[in-house]
Amino acid sequence: MITIEGLTKQQVKLLDIMWSIYDIEVYDEWKSALNEELQDMVDVLEKLALYETLEQELQDFTQANEVLKKFAL
């Protein structure tokens, strides 16, 4: 689970919608139906979600490496 802090209520609503759409074609249709301002906001939210996911994965990888170092010869 990822956490993004400091979002507005509108951004949280958009993320809720984004997470609820499981089909990429439906997602693309939904996004293209938005006005330009909302499309820009969705673009930012996509990048934030990706960044947070990558950051979490990197943290998990770093923690795993620390554990493995204890067993390295």
N, CA, C, O and CB atoms as a CASP TS submission, in Angstrom:
PFRMAT TS
TARGET T0000
AUTHOR 0000-0000-0000
METHOD Language model
MODEL 1
PARENT N/A
ATOM      1  N   MET     1       0.846  -1.178   0.000  1.00  0.00           N
ATOM      2  CA  MET     1       0.000   0.000   0.000  1.00  0.00           C
ATOM      3  C   MET     1       0.887   1.235   0.000  1.00  0.00           C
ATOM      4  O   MET     1       1.866   1.310   0.742  1.00  0.00           O
ATOM      5  CB  MET     1      -0.960   0.002   1.217  1.00  0.00           C
ATOM      6  N   ILE     2       0.538   2.192  -0.832  1.00  0.00           N
ATOM      7  CA  ILE     2       1.298   3.429  -0.866  1.00  0.00           C
ATOM      8  C   ILE     2       0.492   4.533  -0.199  1.00  0.00           C
ATOM      9  O   ILE     2      -0.736   4.484  -0.128  1.00  0.00           O
ATOM     10  CB  ILE     2       1.663   3.815  -2.317  1.00  0.00           C
ATOM     11  N   THR     3       1.224   5.528   0.287  1.00  0.00           N
ATOM     12  CA  THR     3       0.597   6.665   0.936  1.00  0.00           C
ATOM     13  C   THR     3       1.123   7.942   0.292  1.00  0.00           C
ATOM     14  O   THR     3       2.333   8.131   0.160  1.00  0.00           O
ATOM     15  CB  THR     3       0.866   6.658   2.467  1.00  0.00           C
ATOM     16  N   ILE     4       0.211   8.805  -0.104  1.00  0.00           N
ATOM     17  CA  ILE     4       0.574  10.108  -0.650  1.00  0.00           C
ATOM     18  C   ILE     4      -0.083  11.146   0.241  1.00  0.00           C
ATOM     19  O   ILE     4      -1.308  11.213   0.337  1.00  0.00           O
ATOM     20  CB  ILE     4       0.128  10.268  -2.160  1.00  0.00           C
ATOM     21  N   GLU     5       0.730  11.942   0.883  1.00  0.00           N
ATOM     22  CA  GLU     5       0.212  12.946   1.820  1.00  0.00           C
ATOM     23  C   GLU     5       0.089  14.307   1.147  1.00  0.00           C
ATOM     24  O   GLU     5       0.738  14.576   0.136  1.00  0.00           O
ATOM     25  CB  GLU     5       1.120  13.051   3.055  1.00  0.00           C
ATOM     26  N   GLY     6      -0.751  15.155   1.722  1.00  0.00           N
ATOM     27  CA  GLY     6      -0.873  16.532   1.272  1.00  0.00           C
ATOM     28  C   GLY     6      -1.766  16.722   0.059  1.00  0.00           C
ATOM     29  O   GLY     6      -1.658  17.731  -0.637  1.00  0.00           O
ATOM     30  N   LEU     7      -2.636  15.774  -0.201  1.00  0.00           N
ATOM     31  CA  LEU     7      -3.525  15.891  -1.355  1.00  0.00           C
ATOM     32  C   LEU     7      -4.794  16.662  -1.001  1.00  0.00           C
ATOM     33  O   LEU     7      -5.233  16.675   0.149  1.00  0.00           O
ATOM     34  CB  LEU     7      -3.886  14.503  -1.889  1.00  0.00           C
ATOM     35  N   THR     8      -5.367  17.300  -2.010  1.00  0.00           N
ATOM     36  CA  THR     8      -6.655  17.969  -1.823  1.00  0.00           C
ATOM     37  C   THR     8      -7.765  16.919  -1.891  1.00  0.00           C
ATOM     38  O   THR     8      -7.530  15.784  -2.305  1.00  0.00           O
ATOM     39  CB  THR     8      -6.873  19.088  -2.901  1.00  0.00           C
ATOM     40  N   LYS     9      -8.962  17.303  -1.484  1.00  0.00           N
ATOM     41  CA  LYS     9     -10.103  16.391  -1.567  1.00  0.00           C
ATOM     42  C   LYS     9     -10.365  15.987  -3.012  1.00  0.00           C
ATOM     43  O   LYS     9     -10.708  14.838  -3.288  1.00  0.00           O
ATOM     44  CB  LYS     9     -11.358  17.039  -0.961  1.00  0.00           C
ATOM     45  N   GLN    10     -10.204  16.927  -3.928  1.00  0.00           N
ATOM     46  CA  GLN    10     -10.418  16.636  -5.348  1.00  0.00           C
ATOM     47  C   GLN    10      -9.391  15.609  -5.843  1.00  0.00           C
ATOM     48  O   GLN    10      -9.738  14.687  -6.581  1.00  0.00           O
ATOM     49  CB  GLN    10     -10.329  17.937  -6.189  1.00  0.00           C
ATOM     50  N   GLN    11      -8.137  15.772  -5.437  1.00  0.00           N
ATOM     51  CA  GLN    11      -7.105  14.824  -5.843  1.00  0.00           C
ATOM     52  C   GLN    11      -7.366  13.431  -5.277  1.00  0.00           C
ATOM     53  O   GLN    11      -7.140  12.431  -5.959  1.00  0.00           O
ATOM     54  CB  GLN    11      -5.736  15.316  -5.399  1.00  0.00           C
ATOM     55  N   VAL    12      -7.836  13.362  -4.046  1.00  0.00           N
ATOM     56  CA  VAL    12      -8.165  12.070  -3.441  1.00  0.00           C
ATOM     57  C   VAL    12      -9.310  11.416  -4.214  1.00  0.00           C
ATOM     58  O   VAL    12      -9.273  10.214  -4.478  1.00  0.00           O
ATOM     59  CB  VAL    12      -8.546  12.243  -1.942  1.00  0.00           C
ATOM     60  N   LYS    13     -10.328  12.202  -4.579  1.00  0.00           N
ATOM     61  CA  LYS    13     -11.444  11.660  -5.361  1.00  0.00           C
ATOM     62  C   LYS    13     -10.950  11.116  -6.703  1.00  0.00           C
ATOM     63  O   LYS    13     -11.354  10.037  -7.134  1.00  0.00           O
ATOM     64  CB  LYS    13     -12.522  12.743  -5.589  1.00  0.00           C
ATOM     65  N   LEU    14     -10.069  11.881  -7.355  1.00  0.00           N
ATOM     66  CA  LEU    14      -9.535  11.427  -8.638  1.00  0.00           C
ATOM     67  C   LEU    14      -8.740  10.131  -8.472  1.00  0.00           C
ATOM     68  O   LEU    14      -8.878   9.208  -9.274  1.00  0.00           O
ATOM     69  CB  LEU    14      -8.650  12.515  -9.264  1.00  0.00           C
ATOM     70  N   LEU    15      -7.912  10.066  -7.434  1.00  0.00           N
ATOM     71  CA  LEU    15      -7.150   8.840  -7.193  1.00  0.00           C
ATOM     72  C   LEU    15      -8.067   7.658  -6.913  1.00  0.00           C
ATOM     73  O   LEU    15      -7.806   6.546  -7.373  1.00  0.00           O
ATOM     74  CB  LEU    15      -6.187   9.036  -6.027  1.00  0.00           C
ATOM     75  N   ASP    16      -9.130   7.888  -6.170  1.00  0.00           N
ATOM     76  CA  ASP    16     -10.092   6.816  -5.910  1.00  0.00           C
ATOM     77  C   ASP    16     -10.673   6.284  -7.222  1.00  0.00           C
ATOM     78  O   ASP    16     -10.814   5.075  -7.408  1.00  0.00           O
ATOM     79  CB  ASP    16     -11.225   7.318  -4.989  1.00  0.00           C
ATOM     80  N   ILE    17     -11.002   7.197  -8.114  1.00  0.00           N
ATOM     81  CA  ILE    17     -11.527   6.784  -9.418  1.00  0.00           C
ATOM     82  C   ILE    17     -10.445   6.044 -10.203  1.00  0.00           C
ATOM     83  O   ILE    17     -10.701   4.997 -10.799  1.00  0.00           O
ATOM     84  CB  ILE    17     -12.038   8.012 -10.221  1.00  0.00           C
ATOM     85  N   MET    18      -9.236   6.599 -10.195  1.00  0.00           N
ATOM     86  CA  MET    18      -8.131   5.981 -10.933  1.00  0.00           C
ATOM     87  C   MET    18      -7.890   4.552 -10.465  1.00  0.00           C
ATOM     88  O   MET    18      -7.708   3.654 -11.288  1.00  0.00           O
ATOM     89  CB  MET    18      -6.850   6.809 -10.770  1.00  0.00           C
ATOM     90  N   TRP    19      -7.887   4.331  -9.144  1.00  0.00           N
ATOM     91  CA  TRP    19      -7.644   2.995  -8.599  1.00  0.00           C
ATOM     92  C   TRP    19      -8.781   2.045  -8.925  1.00  0.00           C
ATOM     93  O   TRP    19      -8.569   0.836  -9.024  1.00  0.00           O
ATOM     94  CB  TRP    19      -7.447   3.065  -7.093  1.00  0.00           C
ATOM     95  N   SER    20      -9.991   2.579  -9.094  1.00  0.00           N
ATOM     96  CA  SER    20     -11.150   1.703  -9.290  1.00  0.00           C
ATOM     97  C   SER    20     -11.278   1.190 -10.726  1.00  0.00           C
ATOM     98  O   SER    20     -12.041   0.257 -10.975  1.00  0.00           O
ATOM     99  CB  SER    20     -12.413   2.438  -8.906  1.00  0.00           C
ATOM    100  N   ILE    21     -10.558   1.773 -11.661  1.00  0.00           N
ATOM    101  CA  ILE    21     -10.661   1.372 -13.072  1.00  0.00           C
ATOM    102  C   ILE    21      -9.563   0.352 -13.368  1.00  0.00           C
ATOM    103  O   ILE    21      -8.375   0.671 -13.325  1.00  0.00           O
ATOM    104  CB  ILE    21     -10.545   2.616 -14.031  1.00  0.00           C
ATOM    105  N   TYR    22      -9.977  -0.872 -13.668  1.00  0.00           N
ATOM    106  CA  TYR    22      -9.014  -1.965 -13.860  1.00  0.00           C
ATOM    107  C   TYR    22      -8.670  -2.220 -15.323  1.00  0.00           C
ATOM    108  O   TYR    22      -7.751  -2.987 -15.608  1.00  0.00           O
ATOM    109  CB  TYR    22      -9.555  -3.230 -13.254  1.00  0.00           C
ATOM    110  N   ASP    23      -9.369  -1.610 -16.237  1.00  0.00           N
ATOM    111  CA  ASP    23      -9.129  -1.819 -17.664  1.00  0.00           C
ATOM    112  C   ASP    23      -8.456  -0.568 -18.236  1.00  0.00           C
ATOM    113  O   ASP    23      -8.980   0.539 -18.111  1.00  0.00           O
ATOM    114  CB  ASP    23     -10.468  -2.133 -18.423  1.00  0.00           C
ATOM    115  N   ILE    24      -7.300  -0.753 -18.858  1.00  0.00           N
ATOM    116  CA  ILE    24      -6.529   0.396 -19.359  1.00  0.00           C
ATOM    117  C   ILE    24      -7.297   1.168 -20.428  1.00  0.00           C
ATOM    118  O   ILE    24      -7.185   2.391 -20.504  1.00  0.00           O
ATOM    119  CB  ILE    24      -5.184  -0.074 -19.926  1.00  0.00           C
ATOM    120  N   GLU    25      -8.074   0.470 -21.253  1.00  0.00           N
ATOM    121  CA  GLU    25      -8.847   1.163 -22.277  1.00  0.00           C
ATOM    122  C   GLU    25      -9.935   2.028 -21.649  1.00  0.00           C
ATOM    123  O   GLU    25     -10.159   3.158 -22.082  1.00  0.00           O
ATOM    124  CB  GLU    25      -9.468   0.157 -23.247  1.00  0.00           C
ATOM    125  N   VAL    26     -10.602   1.507 -20.643  1.00  0.00           N
ATOM    126  CA  VAL    26     -11.627   2.278 -19.927  1.00  0.00           C
ATOM    127  C   VAL    26     -10.972   3.457 -19.231  1.00  0.00           C
ATOM    128  O   VAL    26     -11.518   4.560 -19.224  1.00  0.00           O
ATOM    129  CB  VAL    26     -12.385   1.389 -18.899  1.00  0.00           C
ATOM    130  N   TYR    27      -9.796   3.227 -18.641  1.00  0.00           N
ATOM    131  CA  TYR    27      -9.062   4.305 -17.974  1.00  0.00           C
ATOM    132  C   TYR    27      -8.722   5.412 -18.966  1.00  0.00           C
ATOM    133  O   TYR    27      -8.929   6.592 -18.684  1.00  0.00           O
ATOM    134  CB  TYR    27      -7.776   3.762 -17.318  1.00  0.00           C
ATOM    135  N   ASP    28      -8.202   5.028 -20.121  1.00  0.00           N
ATOM    136  CA  ASP    28      -7.840   6.023 -21.132  1.00  0.00           C
ATOM    137  C   ASP    28      -9.052   6.808 -21.613  1.00  0.00           C
ATOM    138  O   ASP    28      -8.971   8.017 -21.826  1.00  0.00           O
ATOM    139  CB  ASP    28      -7.162   5.348 -22.314  1.00  0.00           C
ATOM    140  N   GLU    29     -10.188   6.112 -21.786  1.00  0.00           N
ATOM    141  CA  GLU    29     -11.425   6.793 -22.192  1.00  0.00           C
ATOM    142  C   GLU    29     -11.870   7.779 -21.118  1.00  0.00           C
ATOM    143  O   GLU    29     -12.245   8.913 -21.417  1.00  0.00           O
ATOM    144  CB  GLU    29     -12.546   5.768 -22.470  1.00  0.00           C
ATOM    145  N   TRP    30     -11.823   7.329 -19.858  1.00  0.00           N
ATOM    146  CA  TRP    30     -12.209   8.204 -18.750  1.00  0.00           C
ATOM    147  C   TRP    30     -11.323   9.446 -18.719  1.00  0.00           C
ATOM    148  O   TRP    30     -11.817  10.569 -18.621  1.00  0.00           O
ATOM    149  CB  TRP    30     -12.120   7.450 -17.408  1.00  0.00           C
ATOM    150  N   LYS    31     -10.020   9.235 -18.802  1.00  0.00           N
ATOM    151  CA  LYS    31      -9.074  10.351 -18.725  1.00  0.00           C
ATOM    152  C   LYS    31      -9.257  11.315 -19.894  1.00  0.00           C
ATOM    153  O   LYS    31      -9.222  12.532 -19.707  1.00  0.00           O
ATOM    154  CB  LYS    31      -7.633   9.828 -18.699  1.00  0.00           C
ATOM    155  N   SER    32      -9.451  10.780 -21.094  1.00  0.00           N
ATOM    156  CA  SER    32      -9.593  11.665 -22.257  1.00  0.00           C
ATOM    157  C   SER    32     -10.891  12.461 -22.228  1.00  0.00           C
ATOM    158  O   SER    32     -11.005  13.486 -22.901  1.00  0.00           O
ATOM    159  CB  SER    32      -9.525  10.855 -23.536  1.00  0.00           C
ATOM    160  N   ALA    33     -11.871  11.998 -21.454  1.00  0.00           N
ATOM    161  CA  ALA    33     -13.137  12.728 -21.342  1.00  0.00           C
ATOM    162  C   ALA    33     -13.052  13.900 -20.364  1.00  0.00           C
ATOM    163  O   ALA    33     -13.944  14.746 -20.322  1.00  0.00           O
ATOM    164  CB  ALA    33     -14.242  11.782 -20.908  1.00  0.00           C
ATOM    165  N   LEU    34     -11.976  13.943 -19.579  1.00  0.00           N
ATOM    166  CA  LEU    34     -11.793  15.038 -18.624  1.00  0.00           C
ATOM    167  C   LEU    34     -11.361  16.312 -19.332  1.00  0.00           C
ATOM    168  O   LEU    34     -10.805  16.263 -20.429  1.00  0.00           O
ATOM    169  CB  LEU    34     -10.762  14.656 -17.559  1.00  0.00           C
ATOM    170  N   ASN    35     -11.619  17.454 -18.699  1.00  0.00           N
ATOM    171  CA  ASN    35     -11.113  18.696 -19.277  1.00  0.00           C
ATOM    172  C   ASN    35      -9.589  18.742 -19.095  1.00  0.00           C
ATOM    173  O   ASN    35      -9.017  17.940 -18.357  1.00  0.00           O
ATOM    174  CB  ASN    35     -11.798  19.944 -18.613  1.00  0.00           C
ATOM    175  N   GLU    36      -8.961  19.671 -19.764  1.00  0.00           N
ATOM    176  CA  GLU    36      -7.495  19.735 -19.793  1.00  0.00           C
ATOM    177  C   GLU    36      -6.889  19.907 -18.399  1.00  0.00           C
ATOM    178  O   GLU    36      -5.857  19.310 -18.090  1.00  0.00           O
ATOM    179  CB  GLU    36      -7.045  20.879 -20.687  1.00  0.00           C
ATOM    180  N   GLU    37      -7.519  20.707 -17.576  1.00  0.00           N
ATOM    181  CA  GLU    37      -7.010  20.938 -16.212  1.00  0.00           C
ATOM    182  C   GLU    37      -7.012  19.639 -15.397  1.00  0.00           C
ATOM    183  O   GLU    37      -6.045  19.328 -14.700  1.00  0.00           O
ATOM    184  CB  GLU    37      -7.861  22.013 -15.494  1.00  0.00           C
ATOM    185  N   LEU    38      -8.109  18.893 -15.497  1.00  0.00           N
ATOM    186  CA  LEU    38      -8.194  17.631 -14.764  1.00  0.00           C
ATOM    187  C   LEU    38      -7.250  16.582 -15.346  1.00  0.00           C
ATOM    188  O   LEU    38      -6.674  15.784 -14.606  1.00  0.00           O
ATOM    189  CB  LEU    38      -9.627  17.107 -14.779  1.00  0.00           C
ATOM    190  N   GLN    39      -7.093  16.583 -16.664  1.00  0.00           N
ATOM    191  CA  GLN    39      -6.132  15.661 -17.280  1.00  0.00           C
ATOM    192  C   GLN    39      -4.719  15.945 -16.773  1.00  0.00           C
ATOM    193  O   GLN    39      -3.956  15.020 -16.493  1.00  0.00           O
ATOM    194  CB  GLN    39      -6.181  15.775 -18.821  1.00  0.00           C
ATOM    195  N   ASP    40      -4.376  17.224 -16.656  1.00  0.00           N
ATOM    196  CA  ASP    40      -3.066  17.593 -16.122  1.00  0.00           C
ATOM    197  C   ASP    40      -2.909  17.115 -14.681  1.00  0.00           C
ATOM    198  O   ASP    40      -1.848  16.626 -14.291  1.00  0.00           O
ATOM    199  CB  ASP    40      -2.865  19.113 -16.199  1.00  0.00           C
ATOM    200  N   MET    41      -3.977  17.261 -13.893  1.00  0.00           N
ATOM    201  CA  MET    41      -3.927  16.822 -12.504  1.00  0.00           C
ATOM    202  C   MET    41      -3.765  15.300 -12.426  1.00  0.00           C
ATOM    203  O   MET    41      -3.010  14.793 -11.596  1.00  0.00           O
ATOM    204  CB  MET    41      -5.197  17.267 -11.754  1.00  0.00           C
ATOM    205  N   VAL    42      -4.471  14.585 -13.285  1.00  0.00           N
ATOM    206  CA  VAL    42      -4.354  13.130 -13.327  1.00  0.00           C
ATOM    207  C   VAL    42      -2.926  12.729 -13.716  1.00  0.00           C
ATOM    208  O   VAL    42      -2.373  11.779 -13.161  1.00  0.00           O
ATOM    209  CB  VAL    42      -5.380  12.529 -14.324  1.00  0.00           C
ATOM    210  N   ASP    43      -2.336  13.451 -14.665  1.00  0.00           N
ATOM    211  CA  ASP    43      -0.943  13.182 -15.046  1.00  0.00           C
ATOM    212  C   ASP    43      -0.013  13.311 -13.838  1.00  0.00           C
ATOM    213  O   ASP    43       0.861  12.469 -13.627  1.00  0.00           O
ATOM    214  CB  ASP    43      -0.493  14.147 -16.167  1.00  0.00           C
ATOM    215  N   VAL    44      -0.205  14.360 -13.054  1.00  0.00           N
ATOM    216  CA  VAL    44       0.611  14.568 -11.857  1.00  0.00           C
ATOM    217  C   VAL    44       0.378  13.454 -10.850  1.00  0.00           C
ATOM    218  O   VAL    44       1.326  12.943 -10.254  1.00  0.00           O
ATOM    219  CB  VAL    44       0.301  15.931 -11.221  1.00  0.00           C
ATOM    220  N   LEU    45      -0.873  13.078 -10.659  1.00  0.00           N
ATOM    221  CA  LEU    45      -1.202  12.010  -9.709  1.00  0.00           C
ATOM    222  C   LEU    45      -0.614  10.675 -10.149  1.00  0.00           C
ATOM    223  O   LEU    45      -0.160   9.892  -9.315  1.00  0.00           O
ATOM    224  CB  LEU    45      -2.719  11.884  -9.553  1.00  0.00           C
ATOM    225  N   GLU    46      -0.619  10.411 -11.453  1.00  0.00           N
ATOM    226  CA  GLU    46       0.007   9.189 -11.972  1.00  0.00           C
ATOM    227  C   GLU    46       1.491   9.170 -11.616  1.00  0.00           C
ATOM    228  O   GLU    46       2.021   8.154 -11.167  1.00  0.00           O
ATOM    229  CB  GLU    46      -0.181   9.083 -13.508  1.00  0.00           C
ATOM    230  N   LYS    47       2.153  10.308 -11.823  1.00  0.00           N
ATOM    231  CA  LYS    47       3.593  10.400 -11.529  1.00  0.00           C
ATOM    232  C   LYS    47       3.860  10.263 -10.029  1.00  0.00           C
ATOM    233  O   LYS    47       4.813   9.599  -9.622  1.00  0.00           O
ATOM    234  CB  LYS    47       4.162  11.740 -12.043  1.00  0.00           C
ATOM    235  N   LEU    48       3.020  10.890  -9.215  1.00  0.00           N
ATOM    236  CA  LEU    48       3.173  10.770  -7.761  1.00  0.00           C
ATOM    237  C   LEU    48       3.001   9.323  -7.302  1.00  0.00           C
ATOM    238  O   LEU    48       3.766   8.833  -6.471  1.00  0.00           O
ATOM    239  CB  LEU    48       2.159  11.671  -7.043  1.00  0.00           C
ATOM    240  N   ALA    49       1.999   8.650  -7.843  1.00  0.00           N
ATOM    241  CA  ALA    49       1.756   7.261  -7.474  1.00  0.00           C
ATOM    242  C   ALA    49       2.933   6.385  -7.902  1.00  0.00           C
ATOM    243  O   ALA    49       3.362   5.506  -7.154  1.00  0.00           O
ATOM    244  CB  ALA    49       0.446   6.751  -8.109  1.00  0.00           C
ATOM    245  N   LEU    50       3.447   6.625  -9.090  1.00  0.00           N
ATOM    246  CA  LEU    50       4.605   5.867  -9.566  1.00  0.00           C
ATOM    247  C   LEU    50       5.821   6.131  -8.687  1.00  0.00           C
ATOM    248  O   LEU    50       6.524   5.198  -8.298  1.00  0.00           O
ATOM    249  CB  LEU    50       4.921   6.225 -11.026  1.00  0.00           C
ATOM    250  N   TYR    51       6.068   7.393  -8.375  1.00  0.00           N
ATOM    251  CA  TYR    51       7.197   7.758  -7.523  1.00  0.00           C
ATOM    252  C   TYR    51       7.096   7.087  -6.154  1.00  0.00           C
ATOM    253  O   TYR    51       8.071   6.519  -5.662  1.00  0.00           O
ATOM    254  CB  TYR    51       7.269   9.278  -7.359  1.00  0.00           C
ATOM    255  N   GLU    52       5.928   7.154  -5.551  1.00  0.00           N
ATOM    256  CA  GLU    52       5.741   6.561  -4.227  1.00  0.00           C
ATOM    257  C   GLU    52       5.904   5.043  -4.272  1.00  0.00           C
ATOM    258  O   GLU    52       6.463   4.448  -3.351  1.00  0.00           O
ATOM    259  CB  GLU    52       4.360   6.924  -3.672  1.00  0.00           C
ATOM    260  N   THR    53       5.416   4.422  -5.341  1.00  0.00           N
ATOM    261  CA  THR    53       5.570   2.973  -5.500  1.00  0.00           C
ATOM    262  C   THR    53       7.037   2.605  -5.637  1.00  0.00           C
ATOM    263  O   THR    53       7.509   1.666  -4.997  1.00  0.00           O
ATOM    264  CB  THR    53       4.783   2.473  -6.722  1.00  0.00           C
ATOM    265  N   LEU    54       7.758   3.345  -6.471  1.00  0.00           N
ATOM    266  CA  LEU    54       9.188   3.082  -6.657  1.00  0.00           C
ATOM    267  C   LEU    54       9.969   3.328  -5.368  1.00  0.00           C
ATOM    268  O   LEU    54      10.882   2.572  -5.036  1.00  0.00           O
ATOM    269  CB  LEU    54       9.749   3.958  -7.785  1.00  0.00           C
ATOM    270  N   GLU    55       9.611   4.375  -4.653  1.00  0.00           N
ATOM    271  CA  GLU    55      10.281   4.682  -3.398  1.00  0.00           C
ATOM    272  C   GLU    55      10.071   3.547  -2.385  1.00  0.00           C
ATOM    273  O   GLU    55      11.004   3.155  -1.684  1.00  0.00           O
ATOM    274  CB  GLU    55       9.765   6.020  -2.826  1.00  0.00           C
ATOM    275  N   GLN    56       8.862   3.032  -2.315  1.00  0.00           N
ATOM    276  CA  GLN    56       8.562   1.936  -1.394  1.00  0.00           C
ATOM    277  C   GLN    56       9.340   0.687  -1.797  1.00  0.00           C
ATOM    278  O   GLN    56       9.891  -0.004  -0.939  1.00  0.00           O
ATOM    279  CB  GLN    56       7.044   1.642  -1.369  1.00  0.00           C
ATOM    280  N   GLU    57       9.387   0.393  -3.093  1.00  0.00           N
ATOM    281  CA  GLU    57      10.124  -0.776  -3.565  1.00  0.00           C
ATOM    282  C   GLU    57      11.605  -0.638  -3.237  1.00  0.00           C
ATOM    283  O   GLU    57      12.245  -1.607  -2.828  1.00  0.00           O
ATOM    284  CB  GLU    57       9.928  -0.965  -5.080  1.00  0.00           C
ATOM    285  N   LEU    58      12.147   0.548  -3.410  1.00  0.00           N
ATOM    286  CA  LEU    58      13.557   0.789  -3.107  1.00  0.00           C
ATOM    287  C   LEU    58      13.813   0.609  -1.618  1.00  0.00           C
ATOM    288  O   LEU    58      14.833   0.042  -1.227  1.00  0.00           O
ATOM    289  CB  LEU    58      13.978   2.202  -3.557  1.00  0.00           C
ATOM    290  N   GLN    59      12.900   1.086  -0.790  1.00  0.00           N
ATOM    291  CA  GLN    59      13.022   0.924   0.656  1.00  0.00           C
ATOM    292  C   GLN    59      13.005  -0.552   1.037  1.00  0.00           C
ATOM    293  O   GLN    59      13.806  -0.999   1.858  1.00  0.00           O
ATOM    294  CB  GLN    59      11.893   1.672   1.380  1.00  0.00           C
ATOM    295  N   ASP    60      12.089  -1.303   0.436  1.00  0.00           N
ATOM    296  CA  ASP    60      12.002  -2.741   0.697  1.00  0.00           C
ATOM    297  C   ASP    60      13.286  -3.435   0.269  1.00  0.00           C
ATOM    298  O   ASP    60      13.783  -4.317   0.969  1.00  0.00           O
ATOM    299  CB  ASP    60      10.793  -3.357  -0.034  1.00  0.00           C
ATOM    300  N   PHE    61      13.824  -3.040  -0.880  1.00  0.00           N
ATOM    301  CA  PHE    61      15.059  -3.619  -1.400  1.00  0.00           C
ATOM    302  C   PHE    61      16.224  -3.301  -0.465  1.00  0.00           C
ATOM    303  O   PHE    61      17.047  -4.172  -0.182  1.00  0.00           O
ATOM    304  CB  PHE    61      15.350  -3.093  -2.821  1.00  0.00           C
ATOM    305  N   THR    62      16.297  -2.070   0.011  1.00  0.00           N
ATOM    306  CA  THR    62      17.362  -1.661   0.923  1.00  0.00           C
ATOM    307  C   THR    62      17.286  -2.452   2.219  1.00  0.00           C
ATOM    308  O   THR    62      18.312  -2.906   2.726  1.00  0.00           O
ATOM    309  CB  THR    62      17.279  -0.157   1.212  1.00  0.00           C
ATOM    310  N   GLN    63      16.099  -2.622   2.758  1.00  0.00           N
ATOM    311  CA  GLN    63      15.924  -3.394   3.987  1.00  0.00           C
ATOM    312  C   GLN    63      16.322  -4.857   3.769  1.00  0.00           C
ATOM    313  O   GLN    63      16.955  -5.463   4.634  1.00  0.00           O
ATOM    314  CB  GLN    63      14.463  -3.305   4.474  1.00  0.00           C
ATOM    315  N   ALA    64      15.960  -5.415   2.634  1.00  0.00           N
ATOM    316  CA  ALA    64      16.321  -6.797   2.328  1.00  0.00           C
ATOM    317  C   ALA    64      17.842  -6.936   2.219  1.00  0.00           C
ATOM    318  O   ALA    64      18.412  -7.914   2.701  1.00  0.00           O
ATOM    319  CB  ALA    64      15.639  -7.259   1.018  1.00  0.00           C
ATOM    320  N   ASN    65      18.489  -5.974   1.595  1.00  0.00           N
ATOM    321  CA  ASN    65      19.948  -6.009   1.476  1.00  0.00           C
ATOM    322  C   ASN    65      20.618  -5.974   2.843  1.00  0.00           C
ATOM    323  O   ASN    65      21.614  -6.660   3.069  1.00  0.00           O
ATOM    324  CB  ASN    65      20.439  -4.839   0.626  1.00  0.00           C
ATOM    325  N   GLU    66      20.071  -5.175   3.751  1.00  0.00           N
ATOM    326  CA  GLU    66      20.642  -5.090   5.100  1.00  0.00           C
ATOM    327  C   GLU    66      20.553  -6.438   5.810  1.00  0.00           C
ATOM    328  O   GLU    66      21.490  -6.850   6.493  1.00  0.00           O
ATOM    329  CB  GLU    66      19.919  -4.007   5.926  1.00  0.00           C
ATOM    330  N   VAL    67      19.431  -7.116   5.646  1.00  0.00           N
ATOM    331  CA  VAL    67      19.269  -8.449   6.252  1.00  0.00           C
ATOM    332  C   VAL    67      20.247  -9.429   5.621  1.00  0.00           C
ATOM    333  O   VAL    67      20.896 -10.202   6.325  1.00  0.00           O
ATOM    334  CB  VAL    67      17.813  -8.961   6.086  1.00  0.00           C
ATOM    335  N   LEU    68      20.354  -9.400   4.284  1.00  0.00           N
ATOM    336  CA  LEU    68      21.241 -10.329   3.594  1.00  0.00           C
ATOM    337  C   LEU    68      22.712 -10.102   3.951  1.00  0.00           C
ATOM    338  O   LEU    68      23.493 -11.053   3.976  1.00  0.00           O
ATOM    339  CB  LEU    68      21.052 -10.203   2.096  1.00  0.00           C
ATOM    340  N   LYS    69      23.091  -8.867   4.224  1.00  0.00           N
ATOM    341  CA  LYS    69      24.491  -8.572   4.598  1.00  0.00           C
ATOM    342  C   LYS    69      24.889  -9.316   5.866  1.00  0.00           C
ATOM    343  O   LYS    69      26.058  -9.660   6.042  1.00  0.00           O
ATOM    344  CB  LYS    69      24.690  -7.054   4.801  1.00  0.00           C
ATOM    345  N   LYS    70      23.942  -9.562   6.733  1.00  0.00           N
ATOM    346  CA  LYS    70      24.224 -10.276   7.973  1.00  0.00           C
ATOM    347  C   LYS    70      24.650 -11.716   7.719  1.00  0.00           C
ATOM    348  O   LYS    70      25.342 -12.328   8.533  1.00  0.00           O
ATOM    349  CB  LYS    70      23.008 -10.252   8.875  1.00  0.00           C
ATOM    350  N   PHE    71      24.219 -12.252   6.560  1.00  0.00           N
ATOM    351  CA  PHE    71      24.514 -13.648   6.239  1.00  0.00           C
ATOM    352  C   PHE    71      25.637 -13.796   5.221  1.00  0.00           C
ATOM    353  O   PHE    71      26.064 -14.908   4.913  1.00  0.00           O
ATOM    354  CB  PHE    71      23.273 -14.327   5.720  1.00  0.00           C
ATOM    355  N   ALA    72      26.114 -12.663   4.698  1.00  0.00           N
ATOM    356  CA  ALA    72      27.163 -12.721   3.659  1.00  0.00           C
ATOM    357  C   ALA    72      28.493 -13.130   4.290  1.00  0.00           C
ATOM    358  O   ALA    72      28.802 -12.765   5.424  1.00  0.00           O
ATOM    359  CB  ALA    72      27.309 -11.340   2.933  1.00  0.00           C
ATOM    360  N   LEU    73      29.262 -13.890   3.533  1.00  0.00           N
ATOM    361  CA  LEU    73      30.574 -14.323   4.003  1.00  0.00           C
ATOM    362  C   LEU    73      31.620 -13.289   3.680  1.00  0.00           C
ATOM    363  O   LEU    73      32.793 -13.477   4.000  1.00  0.00           O
ATOM    364  CB  LEU    73      30.955 -15.662   3.390  1.00  0.00           C
TER
END
